[in-house]
Amino acid sequence: MTEGLACTCSMPLAWHPASLDENARLGMMREAALLLNALNQMEGSHELESSGPDTRRFERLEAKLDLALHLLARVLDPGIPPPFRDVTLSPLGVEWNDEQMPLAGASLILELRPSEHLPLTLRLPARAGEALPGVARAHLVNPPEALEEALHQFVFRRHRQAIRARAGG
């Protein structure tokens, strides 16, 4: 299910069975693409910055904006975050450790919080796959190209960060 490019990390994840009509499913996927594109933009800009003379001042300003966004996001999404789980995410699927498994073939909504900096819930409509011992699996069904691209960028960046962390740099 997560063949090819994937990243593994710990993040809040919950799932629940849901049956959505096509318009609701597409709306949820458009919103997910919007959130992931924003995260990709914000997190990707940190990697590209150089160390110029104004860098320290921009870092302080950025820290203030990050705090304001964090507080705003918390007000907009005051719910209790789902439990942290070990999650393997690919552009087309998700695997996570779980004691209770969704039934294979069931329609689900996955709720993930992919960023500590912006605690908003990414909601993805999915279909449960065949579970492995202690590991639940789900895949996205016909995601729009914008969501696939945003997920690919997110997963690629997280995968690259994990490689850098293992290399010690």
HUNOR-V286985 format. One record per backbone hydrogen bond with DSSP energy under -1.0 kcal/mol. NH is the residue of the N-H (numbers start at 1). CO is the residue of the C=O. Records with the same first field share a line. If there is no record, write none. Layout:
NH->CO ; CO
This chain:
7->89
9->87
11->85
13->83
14->111
16->109
18->107
25->21
26->22
27->23
28->24
29->25
30->26
31->27
32->28
33->29
34->30
35->31
36->32
37->33
38->34
39->35
40->36
41->37
42->38
43->39
44->40
45->41
52->50
55->52
58->54
59->55
60->56
61->57
62->58
63->59
64->60
65->61
66->62
67->63
68->64
69->65
70->66
71->67
72->68
73->69
74->70
75->71
76->72
77->73
85->11
87->9
88->95
89->7
90->93
94->138
95->88
96->136
97->86
98->134
105->128
106->103
108->126
109->16
110->124
111->14
112->122
113->12
120->118
122->112
124->110
126->108
127->139
128->106
129->137
132->135
135->132
136->96
138->94
139->127
140->92
148->144
149->145
150->146
151->147
152->148
153->149
154->150
155->151
156->152
157->153
158->154
159->155
160->156
161->157
162->158
163->159
164->160
165->161
166->162
167->163
169->164
